[in-house]
Amino acid sequence: MMRIKFLVRKTHKWLGLILSVQLLLWIVSGLYMTAVPLTNVHGNHLLKADDEVLLNQYSWQPISQAELEQYAPVSSVRLTSRLNQALYVLTTEQGLIYLDGETLEKVRPLTRNDIAMIAKKKFAYDAPVQSAVLLKQYPQELGGRNQPVWQVNFNAAFNASLYFHPVTGALISKRSDIWRAFDFLWMLHIMDYDERSDVNNNLLFLSALTALIFVTAGLWLLFYSFHRRNKKQVA
């Protein structure tokens, strides 16, 4: 029995040393995730309340089948708006095509000034636009998709960034240092240092299993200690 106690105690000690850093990271990241409201992590507080957009307030005309044939095959047609004008979005085999709702001509991508104006109208804080950059693809914090996107940065509200579609001006997403800290701690919490999304990775499973052995060894030592003490008292 003394041999078993020695092995369990040694195992418990070394596992404690190995796990101590990761256990601390689990605790710190867990505290952050429970202390910070998810609505702030998602950045909902960065935006003003959206005004309802009524398309009938804009001038637009129906698009005929003959006009659609030049872009055929067209799988879907959607009517939306941008910069106070109606906008048709056509889904084709060549990709999305954007037409002015009134003239039915292809529209130009939005300029930096257009995007900055849209961002200022949506941002909930009274702060100037620090920068507006047209990225060739989504940044890592948006998943790295291979599509262009406007990134508008503000030196306010924990370095907020708003992301917009380059043609429609639609808000794609919003990020701030609150989200970035959450994302970093989530990576440490689930131990997925690449995609930061796989909670079934082998490293996390091995660490959790090691932690289980560590706790089990500690409980066994506690039980053994009490059992030995009771035997001495009886004797």
Salt bridges, closest charged atoms under 4 A:
ASP50 OD1 - LYS122 NZ 3.33
ASP114 OD2 - ARG108 NH1 3.14
GLU141 OE1 - ARG180 NE 2.78
ASP177 OD1 - ARG180 NH1 2.91
ASP183 OD2 - ARG196 NH1 2.66
